[in-house]
Amino acid sequence: MDGQHTEVAGLPARRLAWGTVADLLGKNRGTALEDAIEPAVQRAVLPPQDAGLARAIATTTFRHLGVIRHALHGRLAKGLPEDQPGLVALLATGAAQILYLNVQDHAAVDLAVRLAKSEPGLQHLAGLANAVLRRIARERDEIRREGDAEPLRLNTPDWLARRWITAYGEETARAIAAANARGAGLDLTLRPGAAIPEGLEGRRLPGSLSLRLDDARTPVPELPGFADGAWWVQDAAAALPAHLLGVRPGERVADLCAAPGGKTAQLAAAGAAVLAVDRSGPRLRRLADNLARLGLSAEVQAVDALALPEDRPFDAVLLDAPCSATGTVRRHPDVPWAKGEGDLSRLVGLQRRLLDKAARLTRPGGRLVYCTCSLEPEEGEAQGEAFLARHADFVRRPIAPEEVGDPALLTASGDLRTLPSHWPDEGRGGLDGFYAVRLERTGA
């Protein structure tokens, strides 16, 4: 072909989605979907509509990858060839359009076949793609019913399903898997004391920290109040840890591992003098841009939190530690397929080191909140208990139900534990999975 401008409409978007999924199933396994697809979109210079379609196809493929793989495996004579990520991605992205997106069957099949014919490594598989995807279209209702009935068994990697059953029981594990398959809406954190901007349709969630939009289809920059800095995008559960720190105007606060910056904005909006630290320079630039839009200020440093000087301890420290992120599957459906159980030990060790560092950065009488967006107890409850066993100069400060708006979000010890299956009705649509423990350093 002479270039993308001569191609059939919609094919460049499918090629980008296919290539991204193939990379993440193959040579770039472990890379986050958003980190892979956004540079690809920029390089491809696609029109906004095509770029949006490519994102939707890739995201939907990962959101239902277990169901899609199961369906394809049962409809291929030799099963799904997992050692051929290009073929798996071709069939999976086609099936995702047929099963879960508002794409006409014939368009999804035709463009998958055209894509195969245009790629040297796939040309000989065009006929196979045509036959399998046509069968997927014929049997769509059956496939979707099975997937909806068994999201834990079919749409969750075995290692995660086992862990969630052990930690939460089978009924709750099933509810978590179902919530992950539904995805997430758009939550906004309003500036303290701010009214809901006129024309912004949504509802306040318990605790009045967040506004959940009724219609999340409008691009964020076009929503009322964006240009005025009236709010920022942040999952309702992600807004709770900074709130629990209870910072007061003028306090010196360290936000460790701060990007993408929602918690930094909360702390700055409360009047604190905030030091926001993260190892990622590009992510910190986005944080700084967001603070500028909001008219908020913080000192921003691109540095490893473990290297911070300890000569001037802080009044309060917030540590949102790197973790497996298994609580964010509603928003990042590639997480279960990018991570493995073997990643946990490395992350748990890093969290422990960061927690001990955060303790040294907290002044006597100061507060420390540790949190992770993980459902794994090793990264949450177990870390909190182990920290208290190591640090006799810290005590737990239990969280009261009125601080989070719902006693179901608290553990017996008074720590925060949100689940994707919480708040499933009344338009609330779940929460990211978070753990947080609030600690205080004893002494004057």
Backbone torsions as a table, in degrees:
resi	resn	phi	psi	omega
1	MET	NA	152.0	-179.5
2	ASP	-74.0	-20.6	-176.3
3	GLY	157.5	172.6	-175.3
4	GLN	-63.9	-25.7	-177.1
5	HIS	-67.8	-16.1	178.6
6	THR	-96.6	-2.5	-173.8
7	GLU	-80.9	161.1	175.7
8	VAL	-60.9	141.2	-179.1
9	ALA	-56.0	134.6	178.3
10	GLY	92.1	-17.5	-177.6
11	LEU	-69.8	-41.2	177.7
12	PRO	-58.8	-38.0	178.5
13	ALA	-65.1	-42.6	178.7
14	ARG	-65.5	-39.0	-179.9
15	ARG	-64.0	-41.3	-179.6
16	LEU	-65.6	-45.0	179.0
17	ALA	-63.0	-45.3	179.1
18	TRP	-59.2	-48.6	-177.5
19	GLY	-61.9	-39.6	179.6
20	THR	-65.9	-47.0	-179.4
21	VAL	-63.4	-42.7	179.3
22	ALA	-60.4	-42.6	179.1
23	ASP	-62.2	-42.9	-175.4
24	LEU	-75.3	-22.1	174.1
25	LEU	-86.5	-14.6	-175.9
26	GLY	-120.4	-108.6	-169.1
27	LYS	-66.5	-26.0	-178.4
28	ASN	-110.1	28.7	176.9
29	ARG	-56.8	134.3	-177.4
30	GLY	103.8	-18.4	175.7
31	THR	-77.1	140.4	179.1
32	ALA	-70.2	142.9	-179.1
33	LEU	-57.0	-46.4	-176.8
34	GLU	-64.8	-31.4	178.7
35	ASP	-74.3	-20.9	180.0
36	ALA	-91.9	-42.5	-170.7
37	ILE	-81.0	-32.4	-177.1
38	GLU	-65.6	-46.6	174.5
39	PRO	-60.3	-35.8	179.2
40	ALA	-65.1	-40.7	177.5
41	VAL	-62.1	-43.1	-179.5
42	GLN	-64.4	-41.9	-179.6
43	ARG	-66.0	-35.4	-175.8
44	ALA	-76.8	-19.1	-179.2
45	VAL	51.2	52.6	179.9
46	LEU	-82.5	150.8	170.3
47	PRO	-59.7	153.1	-176.5
48	PRO	-52.2	-40.5	-178.7
49	GLN	-64.4	-42.0	178.8
50	ASP	-68.8	-39.4	178.2
51	ALA	-61.8	-42.1	178.0
52	GLY	-64.1	-38.4	178.7
53	LEU	-66.5	-41.9	178.9
54	ALA	-60.4	-44.2	178.1
55	ARG	-62.0	-43.5	-177.2
56	ALA	-63.7	-41.6	-179.5
57	ILE	-65.1	-47.6	-178.2
58	ALA	-64.5	-44.5	-179.3
59	THR	-63.9	-44.7	-179.2
60	THR	-65.6	-36.5	177.4
61	THR	-59.0	-46.9	-179.7
62	PHE	-72.3	-33.7	-179.3
63	ARG	-62.5	-32.0	-177.7
64	HIS	-120.4	26.7	-171.7
65	LEU	-62.5	-37.5	179.7
66	GLY	-63.5	-46.6	178.5
67	VAL	-62.7	-43.4	-178.8
68	ILE	-63.6	-45.8	178.6
69	ARG	-60.3	-43.4	179.8
70	HIS	-60.2	-44.4	-179.2
71	ALA	-64.9	-43.9	-179.5
72	LEU	-67.1	-42.7	-178.8
73	HIS	-56.8	-41.1	-178.1
74	GLY	-77.0	-7.2	-177.1
75	ARG	-117.6	14.1	174.3
76	LEU	-118.5	134.5	-174.0
77	ALA	-57.4	-37.0	-178.7
78	LYS	-108.2	15.7	-178.9
79	GLY	78.1	177.4	-176.9
80	LEU	-81.6	122.9	-177.4
81	PRO	-79.8	87.9	-175.5
82	GLU	-62.8	-18.3	179.5
83	ASP	-85.0	5.3	176.5
84	GLN	-122.2	77.7	-174.5
85	PRO	-60.5	-28.9	177.9
86	GLY	-63.6	-44.6	178.5
87	LEU	-69.6	-44.0	178.9
88	VAL	-58.3	-44.7	-179.3
89	ALA	-65.4	-38.5	178.5
90	LEU	-60.4	-49.8	-178.6
91	LEU	-70.1	-38.6	-176.4
92	ALA	-69.2	-42.6	179.4
93	THR	-68.3	-34.9	174.7
94	GLY	-65.7	-44.7	179.6
95	ALA	-64.9	-36.9	179.1
96	ALA	-60.1	-40.3	178.7
97	GLN	-65.7	-42.9	-177.7
98	ILE	-67.7	-42.0	-172.0
99	LEU	-85.0	-34.6	-166.3
100	TYR	-131.0	-6.4	-179.6
101	LEU	-116.3	159.2	-178.9
102	ASN	-82.6	64.3	-179.8
103	VAL	-122.5	132.8	179.1
104	GLN	-64.2	140.1	-175.7
105	ASP	-54.6	-46.6	-174.7
106	HIS	-65.0	-33.1	178.7
107	ALA	-69.2	-43.3	179.7
108	ALA	-62.1	-44.1	-179.0
109	VAL	-68.7	-48.6	-177.1
110	ASP	-59.3	-43.9	-177.1
111	LEU	-73.0	-31.3	174.1
112	ALA	-64.9	-41.1	178.6
113	VAL	-65.7	-44.0	177.8
114	ARG	-61.1	-40.8	178.7
115	LEU	-61.8	-45.5	178.7
116	ALA	-59.3	-44.2	-178.0
117	LYS	-66.2	-24.6	-177.8
118	SER	-88.6	-9.1	-178.4
119	GLU	-109.5	121.4	-175.3
120	PRO	-53.3	-37.5	-177.6
121	GLY	-78.6	-6.9	-175.9
122	LEU	-118.7	-6.9	-171.8
123	GLN	-55.3	-39.3	-176.7
124	HIS	-75.3	-4.4	-178.0
125	LEU	-106.9	6.8	-178.0
126	ALA	-60.6	-42.4	179.5
127	GLY	-64.2	-41.0	177.5
128	LEU	-61.9	-45.5	179.3
129	ALA	-59.9	-42.6	179.8
130	ASN	-59.9	-48.0	-176.2
131	ALA	-67.8	-45.4	-176.0
132	VAL	-67.6	-43.7	-177.5
133	LEU	-70.5	-32.4	174.4
134	ARG	-64.5	-37.6	177.7
135	ARG	-68.5	-39.2	176.0
136	ILE	-57.9	-42.6	179.6
137	ALA	-63.9	-42.0	-179.7
138	ARG	-65.2	-33.6	-173.5
139	GLU	-107.4	22.9	-175.7
140	ARG	-55.4	-48.6	-175.0
141	ASP	-62.0	-41.4	179.2
142	GLU	-63.7	-43.5	-178.8
143	ILE	-64.1	-44.3	-177.9
144	ARG	-68.0	-39.2	178.3
145	ARG	-60.9	-43.8	-179.6
146	GLU	-64.7	-42.4	179.7
147	GLY	-65.7	-41.1	178.9
148	ASP	-65.6	-33.2	-177.0
149	ALA	-78.8	-26.2	-173.3
150	GLU	-132.4	56.2	-177.6
151	PRO	-66.2	-29.9	179.8
152	LEU	-73.0	-44.2	-178.1
153	ARG	-73.7	-41.2	-171.8
154	LEU	-95.6	-27.7	-168.9
155	ASN	-118.1	12.5	179.1
156	THR	-129.2	128.9	177.2
157	PRO	-54.2	144.7	-174.8
158	ASP	-54.7	-39.8	-176.2
159	TRP	-64.5	-35.7	178.9
160	LEU	-76.5	-41.9	179.1
161	ALA	-57.7	-44.9	179.0
162	ARG	-61.1	-43.8	-178.2
163	ARG	-63.9	-44.5	-177.3
164	TRP	-68.0	-37.0	176.0
165	ILE	-62.4	-44.0	179.7
166	THR	-63.7	-42.0	-174.6
167	ALA	-78.8	-36.2	-168.8
168	TYR	-125.5	-6.3	-175.5
169	GLY	89.9	156.3	-173.1
170	GLU	-66.5	-39.2	-177.8
171	GLU	-62.6	-46.2	179.0
172	THR	-68.2	-38.5	177.4
173	ALA	-59.5	-39.9	177.0
174	ARG	-64.1	-40.6	-179.9
175	ALA	-66.2	-37.9	176.7
176	ILE	-62.4	-46.8	-179.7
177	ALA	-62.1	-39.4	178.6
178	ALA	-65.2	-41.6	178.8
179	ALA	-63.9	-40.3	178.6
180	ASN	-61.9	-38.7	-179.6
181	ALA	-69.3	-27.9	179.3
182	ARG	-75.9	-22.8	-177.2
183	GLY	82.2	-168.7	-174.4
184	ALA	-134.1	149.8	174.0
185	GLY	-84.8	-158.2	-177.6
186	LEU	-114.0	121.2	176.7
187	ASP	-108.6	141.4	177.5
188	LEU	-122.3	141.5	171.1
189	THR	-100.1	121.3	-179.4
190	LEU	-83.5	148.4	173.5
191	ARG	-59.9	145.4	-178.9
192	PRO	-54.7	128.7	178.6
193	GLY	79.5	-2.2	-176.9
194	ALA	-79.2	143.4	173.5
195	ALA	-81.2	158.3	176.2
196	ILE	-67.7	123.0	-179.1
197	PRO	-55.8	142.4	179.7
198	GLU	-60.7	131.8	179.9
199	GLY	92.2	-5.5	178.4
200	LEU	-92.9	105.3	-173.6
201	GLU	-89.7	115.7	179.0
202	GLY	-170.6	-174.7	-179.4
203	ARG	-135.3	142.5	176.6
204	ARG	-72.6	138.1	177.0
205	LEU	-91.9	162.5	-179.0
206	PRO	-51.5	139.1	-176.1
207	GLY	91.9	-12.2	176.3
208	SER	58.2	23.6	176.9
209	LEU	-84.4	-30.7	-167.8
210	SER	-130.7	154.0	174.2
211	LEU	-117.2	123.5	177.6
212	ARG	-100.8	122.0	-175.9
213	LEU	-75.2	142.9	177.1
214	ASP	-75.7	-30.8	-178.8
215	ASP	-132.2	109.6	-175.4
216	ALA	-100.1	18.9	-175.7
217	ARG	-84.1	-21.8	179.6
218	THR	-70.4	132.8	176.9
219	PRO	-54.1	138.2	-174.8
220	VAL	-52.5	-46.1	-177.8
221	PRO	-64.0	-14.7	-179.0
222	GLU	-95.9	-1.7	-179.1
223	LEU	-76.1	145.5	177.6
224	PRO	-57.3	133.5	177.2
225	GLY	95.3	-11.0	-178.8
226	PHE	-63.3	-54.0	-177.0
227	ALA	-63.2	-28.0	-178.8
228	ASP	-83.5	-4.5	-179.1
229	GLY	68.2	34.3	-177.0
230	ALA	-80.2	-16.0	-174.9
231	TRP	-161.9	170.6	171.4
232	TRP	-140.6	157.2	-178.5
233	VAL	-77.7	128.7	-179.1
234	GLN	-167.1	127.7	177.2
235	ASP	-57.8	145.9	-176.8
236	ALA	-57.7	-37.1	178.5
237	ALA	-70.1	-36.8	-179.6
238	ALA	-66.7	-20.6	179.9
239	ALA	-79.6	-13.5	-173.5
240	LEU	-75.8	-43.3	-175.4
241	PRO	-57.6	-45.0	179.2
242	ALA	-65.3	-36.1	176.6
243	HIS	-61.2	-40.1	-177.2
244	LEU	-69.3	-19.2	178.6
245	LEU	-69.3	-25.2	174.5
246	GLY	60.1	45.6	-176.6
247	VAL	-71.2	152.2	-179.6
248	ARG	-117.3	155.1	-179.7
249	PRO	-53.7	133.8	176.8
250	GLY	89.8	-12.0	179.5
251	GLU	-70.0	146.7	174.0
252	ARG	-87.4	121.8	-173.9
253	VAL	-129.3	135.1	174.3
254	ALA	-104.9	127.3	174.3
255	ASP	-108.9	101.3	-176.2
256	LEU	-88.5	141.6	-176.0
257	CYS	56.1	54.3	-163.2
258	ALA	-78.7	-31.7	-176.0
259	ALA	-63.4	144.8	11.9
260	PRO	-84.6	-6.0	167.2
261	GLY	115.8	0.1	179.6
262	GLY	-61.1	-40.7	-179.3
263	LYS	-71.3	-36.5	175.1
264	THR	-58.6	-43.7	179.3
265	ALA	-61.7	-41.1	177.9
266	GLN	-60.6	-45.3	-177.5
267	LEU	-67.1	-42.0	178.7
268	ALA	-67.0	-38.4	179.4
269	ALA	-66.3	-24.1	177.2
270	ALA	-80.3	-3.2	176.4
271	GLY	96.3	8.6	-179.1
272	ALA	-79.0	156.5	169.8
273	ALA	-90.8	103.6	-166.7
274	VAL	-103.0	133.0	166.2
275	LEU	-103.8	114.4	179.8
276	ALA	-102.5	121.3	-173.3
277	VAL	-121.5	135.1	173.4
278	ASP	-157.5	150.7	-180.0
279	ARG	-75.7	-21.5	-173.3
280	SER	-92.5	110.5	176.8
281	GLY	-61.7	-47.4	179.2
282	PRO	-59.9	-40.0	179.7
283	ARG	-68.4	-34.3	177.3
284	LEU	-69.3	-31.9	176.3
285	ARG	-64.0	-39.3	176.0
286	ARG	-65.4	-38.5	177.2
287	LEU	-60.4	-47.0	-179.0
288	ALA	-63.4	-39.7	178.0
289	ASP	-62.2	-40.5	-179.9
290	ASN	-66.9	-41.6	177.7
291	LEU	-60.9	-39.9	179.2
292	ALA	-62.5	-42.8	177.9
293	ARG	-61.8	-35.7	-177.1
294	LEU	-82.9	-9.1	-177.1
295	GLY	70.4	31.4	179.9
296	LEU	-114.7	158.1	-178.4
297	SER	-130.0	147.9	175.3
298	ALA	-157.6	151.8	171.2
299	GLU	-79.0	127.8	-174.2
300	VAL	-118.1	127.6	179.9
301	GLN	-130.7	127.1	174.1
302	ALA	-87.7	91.7	-175.0
303	VAL	-154.9	153.6	174.0
304	ASP	-69.3	126.4	-178.9
305	ALA	-56.7	-30.3	-179.5
306	LEU	-66.2	-16.9	-177.7
307	ALA	-97.3	1.2	-178.6
308	LEU	-64.4	140.5	174.8
309	PRO	-67.2	151.9	-174.4
310	GLU	-114.3	14.7	-174.2
311	ASP	-77.0	-18.1	179.3
312	ARG	-129.2	84.4	-179.0
313	PRO	-59.0	156.5	-174.2
314	PHE	-98.9	156.5	174.7
315	ASP	-66.9	-33.6	-178.7
316	ALA	-151.0	146.0	-179.9
317	VAL	-132.6	132.9	174.7
318	LEU	-114.8	121.3	177.8
319	LEU	-117.2	102.9	172.3
320	ASP	-97.3	90.3	-164.8
321	ALA	-77.3	149.7	171.8
322	PRO	-56.4	139.0	-174.7
323	CYS	-154.4	-176.9	179.9
324	SER	-70.4	-16.6	177.6
325	ALA	61.9	25.5	-178.6
326	THR	-71.4	-7.4	174.2
327	GLY	-84.3	-6.4	-174.1
328	THR	-108.6	18.2	-175.4
329	VAL	-62.7	-29.3	175.9
330	ARG	-55.1	-37.9	-177.7
331	ARG	-99.6	-24.8	-177.0
332	HIS	-129.2	77.3	-171.0
333	PRO	-69.9	-8.3	177.1
334	ASP	-78.8	-16.0	-173.3
335	VAL	-53.8	-49.3	-177.0
336	PRO	-61.5	-27.4	-175.7
337	TRP	-93.5	-14.2	179.2
338	ALA	-93.7	-22.4	-176.1
339	LYS	-108.5	164.2	175.5
340	GLY	-141.0	165.7	-177.5
341	GLU	-61.0	-28.1	179.6
342	GLY	-67.1	-18.1	179.1
343	ASP	-72.1	-20.7	-171.1
344	LEU	-64.5	-42.8	-174.8
345	SER	-61.8	-40.6	177.7
346	ARG	-63.6	-44.5	-178.3
347	LEU	-66.8	-41.2	-179.9
348	VAL	-61.4	-40.3	178.2
349	GLY	-64.3	-41.5	177.9
350	LEU	-65.0	-42.5	179.0
351	GLN	-60.0	-41.8	179.3
352	ARG	-60.8	-45.7	179.6
353	ARG	-63.8	-41.0	179.2
354	LEU	-66.6	-38.7	178.0
355	LEU	-62.9	-43.8	178.5
356	ASP	-64.3	-37.5	175.7
357	LYS	-64.7	-45.4	179.2
358	ALA	-59.4	-36.0	178.0
359	ALA	-62.1	-41.7	-179.7
360	ARG	-71.0	-22.3	178.6
361	LEU	-85.2	-6.7	-177.7
362	THR	-96.9	126.5	-179.7
363	ARG	-72.0	156.9	171.7
364	PRO	-55.7	131.3	-175.2
365	GLY	86.9	-6.6	-179.0
366	GLY	-86.3	171.6	-176.6
367	ARG	-114.1	149.3	177.4
368	LEU	-135.0	126.6	171.9
369	VAL	-115.0	123.0	175.1
370	TYR	-105.7	132.9	178.5
371	CYS	-146.3	156.8	172.5
372	THR	-142.9	150.6	176.0
373	CYS	-94.6	51.0	-176.4
374	SER	-123.2	149.4	172.8
375	LEU	-95.0	-1.4	-173.5
376	GLU	-86.8	122.5	-176.5
377	PRO	-56.9	-32.1	179.2
378	GLU	-60.5	-29.4	-178.4
379	GLU	-93.4	-4.8	-176.6
380	GLY	-125.4	-97.3	-175.0
381	GLU	-54.4	-42.5	-178.5
382	ALA	-66.5	-35.6	177.2
383	GLN	-65.7	-41.9	179.0
384	GLY	-61.1	-45.8	-178.7
385	GLU	-67.4	-41.0	-179.7
386	ALA	-65.4	-37.4	178.0
387	PHE	-61.9	-46.7	-179.3
388	LEU	-63.8	-33.4	177.8
389	ALA	-69.8	-30.3	-179.9
390	ARG	-82.6	-29.0	-169.6
391	HIS	-119.0	93.6	179.6
392	ALA	-68.6	-16.5	-179.2
393	ASP	-89.0	10.2	175.8
394	PHE	-122.8	145.7	174.1
395	VAL	-128.7	152.5	176.0
396	ARG	-77.1	138.3	171.1
397	ARG	-111.7	97.2	-174.7
398	PRO	-56.7	148.2	-179.9
399	ILE	-89.1	135.0	178.7
400	ALA	-86.9	147.2	-178.6
401	PRO	-54.9	-37.5	-177.8
402	GLU	-67.5	-17.4	178.3
403	GLU	-73.6	-23.5	-178.0
404	VAL	-118.7	-6.0	174.6
405	GLY	84.5	0.2	-176.6
406	ASP	-164.5	116.3	179.8
407	PRO	-63.0	-19.5	179.3
408	ALA	-67.1	-14.4	-179.1
409	LEU	-88.6	4.9	-176.0
410	LEU	-115.6	147.0	174.8
411	THR	-84.3	171.6	178.4
412	ALA	-61.5	-25.8	179.7
413	SER	-85.5	-5.7	-179.1
414	GLY	90.4	19.5	174.4
415	ASP	-94.0	163.1	177.0
416	LEU	-84.2	132.9	172.8
417	ARG	-144.5	100.1	176.7
418	THR	-98.9	151.5	179.9
419	LEU	-127.4	150.1	176.1
420	PRO	-56.5	-24.9	-178.3
421	SER	-85.1	-4.9	175.5
422	HIS	-71.2	147.5	176.8
423	TRP	53.2	53.4	-176.3
424	PRO	-80.8	-16.9	-172.6
425	ASP	-111.2	-171.9	178.6
426	GLU	53.6	33.6	178.1
427	GLY	74.9	5.5	-175.6
428	ARG	-77.1	-42.1	170.9
429	GLY	70.0	30.3	171.7
430	GLY	88.6	178.4	179.8
431	LEU	-140.2	155.8	167.7
432	ASP	-67.1	151.9	178.4
433	GLY	-82.2	116.9	-178.4
434	PHE	-130.9	149.5	166.7
435	TYR	-123.0	140.9	173.5
436	ALA	-148.2	140.1	173.6
437	VAL	-123.9	136.4	179.1
438	ARG	-104.4	127.5	-174.7
439	LEU	-126.1	154.6	176.0
440	GLU	-132.2	135.4	177.2
441	ARG	-84.4	125.6	-175.8
442	THR	-78.0	163.6	-179.7
443	GLY	103.9	163.2	-177.0
444	ALA	-85.1	NA	NA
